[in-house]
């Protein structure tokens, strides 16, 4: 089982949804970085369950403990180990699922691959494991901030309620002002009402998260294998419930002619190495390498598979039966997926920055 992500800046994770704890090890963290524990905790709180009426009611403090790699408030360059305890475990909620395969979950595939599965909330396949990604993403953001690189994600669509794809029309900082994490107040209210309705019906709904990376220098990414957009796509599609990824104009590019889609360069006699483009259909990446423009992409999330309705299924012996899920679950992944998308983007960009440049970030 592959539990490590990255090449230089790496994250190795451990833990299960209803086990003792979730945790990980971040290696490759540059030394001398001020470790802002309040910032790291705030990033975790954005992902934390029970934060609003449209998320799971599971109550967890999600307090992170850094156990290595930090001395007198700064990173030492050694691996940073961390742990987050599971305080509100309720494995009994899943007793009746011990021998059942839940529709569209990883139960059947895990059982076939390993011959054993943790039925308690999906165990290792649970979205609770993304806690580790948010910790590593927060550490990566602390480094990227020194480099002038910022990452902001937001909910751009829930079911058929969608924003215009042009992120430049919105103040993205407003996304944190509502439970859905959408920068358009009116659309956010519509999305919230829909999620409330779906939750009351015992069902779930999907949508889209958009992410914008600003300040990324030109030159990150590899020209053949390891293209930056491919690495970002792999990072996003590793997130639970993610079903699609597109960057720049994405699938809309298929509707345009080359003369419409090309990003025309603007002259810069003072610095030809720092050119800009009149448009950004490419989404900040050309030939698999960042070009210095904003990088933007979208991630589609399916409706969460756990619904509070009775559904037909089979047990581990192949016998047909029915299942009505119990426990505490999100009716929509989007609000809590936003910080996870940011975290995986931060890890990926920092990893590629370190791959591309050997620099001393701190004096």
Secondary structure, DSSP 8 states (H G I E B T S, - for coil): ---EE-SSSEEEEEE-TTSSEEEEEEE---TT-B--HHHHHHHHHHH-TTSSTTS--------EEE-SSEETTEE-SS-EEEEEE--S--GGGGGGGTTEE-TTSSHHHHHHHHS----STTGGGSGGGGHHHHHHHHHHHHHHHHTT-EEEEEEEEETTEE--S-GGGS-GGGGGGSTT--S-HHHHHHHHHHHHHHHHTT--B-EEEEEEEES--TT-S-SSTT-HHHHHHHHHHTSTTEEEEEETTGGGGGGS-HHHH---EE--TT-TTS-EES--TTTTEETTEE-SS-EEEEEEE---S--SSEEEEEETTS-EEEEE--S---SBSHHHHHHHHHHHHHHHHHHHHHHH-------
